[in-house]
Amino acid sequence: MQAIDLLLRRRSAKTLTEPGPDEGALALLLESAARAPDHGRLRPWRFIVIQGPARARFGELMAAQLHRVRPASTPESLERERQKAFRAPLIIAVAAVCDPQAKVPPLEQLLAAGCAAGNILLAAQALGFNAVWKTGAAAYDETIKTALGLTPKDSIVAFLYVGTEPAGEGAPPPATQWRDRVLIWNG
Ligand SMILES: Cc1cc2nc3c(=O)[nH]c(=O)nc-3n(C[C@H](O)[C@H](O)[C@H](O)COP(=O)(O)O)c2cc1C
């Protein structure tokens, strides 16, 4: 597939199943991420790979977070939260660990991590997988950040759910509207 077709056709799958990327494919996803534009070559991104049985522990973290913010959550809603970790064979949490002392502003470091996450979405699709970008309250939760080896000051920019889109579910993406967001500036 031509790179331009990949870019024009990217879209999030509704469902993600096995197989997920094997070790080689995962390395390609992460290598693509690390090729993202990066002002000052600070490599502000961190990638936390969650797969296999670790997803159950991650699901527990998500359910515990929901219970913290909504103590009245029903057992059913907590279970739904737990099961979110099994939406895909692989989850890659992408975080930005920004250096406030660096010459490059933290916003640009954050953007570099966001670009790295975007590269993973595209690389996954290029390799025949699909990936879906989620955040939600869990991404901003200090307990979850700490459990993932980050500090509360760090930013989780994405939980990327990566897997295979079931055959037949791959409808073409809707037409994009972009013209109304463009200004040809002539001074
Ligand atoms: C920073 C960021 C966070 C997002 N968080 C969520 C989320 O928590 N839940 C969700 O349903 N979609 C989220 N999305 C949007 C989806 O990943 C997806 O892009 C959107 O539904 C449009 O679908 P498409 O990718 O097929 O165009 C997020 C996107 C970005 C860039």
PDBQT file of the ligand as one rigid body, heavy atoms in Angstrom, charges set to zero:
ROOT
HETATM    1  C1  LIG A 201      -5.586  12.390  22.589  1.00  0.00    +0.000 C 
HETATM    2  C2  LIG A 201      -6.757  11.533  22.154  1.00  0.00    +0.000 A 
HETATM    3  C3  LIG A 201      -7.517  10.893  23.103  1.00  0.00    +0.000 A 
HETATM    4  C4  LIG A 201      -8.625  10.128  22.746  1.00  0.00    +0.000 A 
HETATM    5  N1  LIG A 201      -9.345   9.501  23.721  1.00  0.00    +0.000 NA
HETATM    6  C5  LIG A 201     -10.433   8.777  23.377  1.00  0.00    +0.000 A 
HETATM    7  C6  LIG A 201     -11.179   8.097  24.379  1.00  0.00    +0.000 A 
HETATM    8  O1  LIG A 201     -10.843   8.100  25.557  1.00  0.00    +0.000 OA
HETATM    9  N2  LIG A 201     -12.285   7.426  23.989  1.00  0.00    +0.000 N 
HETATM   10  C7  LIG A 201     -12.672   7.393  22.680  1.00  0.00    +0.000 A 
HETATM   11  O2  LIG A 201     -13.700   6.768  22.375  1.00  0.00    +0.000 OA
HETATM   12  N3  LIG A 201     -11.966   8.006  21.703  1.00  0.00    +0.000 NA
HETATM   13  C8  LIG A 201     -10.857   8.692  22.015  1.00  0.00    +0.000 A 
HETATM   14  N4  LIG A 201     -10.120   9.315  21.050  1.00  0.00    +0.000 N 
HETATM   15  C9  LIG A 201     -10.627   9.322  19.649  1.00  0.00    +0.000 C 
HETATM   16  C10 LIG A 201     -10.524   7.980  18.937  1.00  0.00    +0.000 C 
HETATM   17  O3  LIG A 201      -9.268   7.383  19.116  1.00  0.00    +0.000 OA
HETATM   18  C11 LIG A 201     -10.790   8.122  17.411  1.00  0.00    +0.000 C 
HETATM   19  O4  LIG A 201      -9.736   8.786  16.788  1.00  0.00    +0.000 OA
HETATM   20  C12 LIG A 201     -12.080   8.838  17.107  1.00  0.00    +0.000 C 
HETATM   21  O5  LIG A 201     -13.147   8.119  17.653  1.00  0.00    +0.000 OA
HETATM   22  C13 LIG A 201     -12.297   9.004  15.582  1.00  0.00    +0.000 C 
HETATM   23  O6  LIG A 201     -12.295   7.772  14.955  1.00  0.00    +0.000 OA
HETATM   24  P1  LIG A 201     -11.271   7.427  13.777  1.00  0.00    +0.000 P 
HETATM   25  O7  LIG A 201      -9.921   7.235  14.421  1.00  0.00    +0.000 OA
HETATM   26  O8  LIG A 201     -11.819   6.175  13.168  1.00  0.00    +0.000 OA
HETATM   27  O9  LIG A 201     -11.281   8.575  12.832  1.00  0.00    +0.000 OA
HETATM   28  C14 LIG A 201      -8.977  10.020  21.375  1.00  0.00    +0.000 A 
HETATM   29  C15 LIG A 201      -8.174  10.638  20.404  1.00  0.00    +0.000 A 
HETATM   30  C16 LIG A 201      -7.074  11.389  20.785  1.00  0.00    +0.000 A 
HETATM   31  C17 LIG A 201      -6.211  12.038  19.723  1.00  0.00    +0.000 C 
ENDROOT
TORSDOF 0
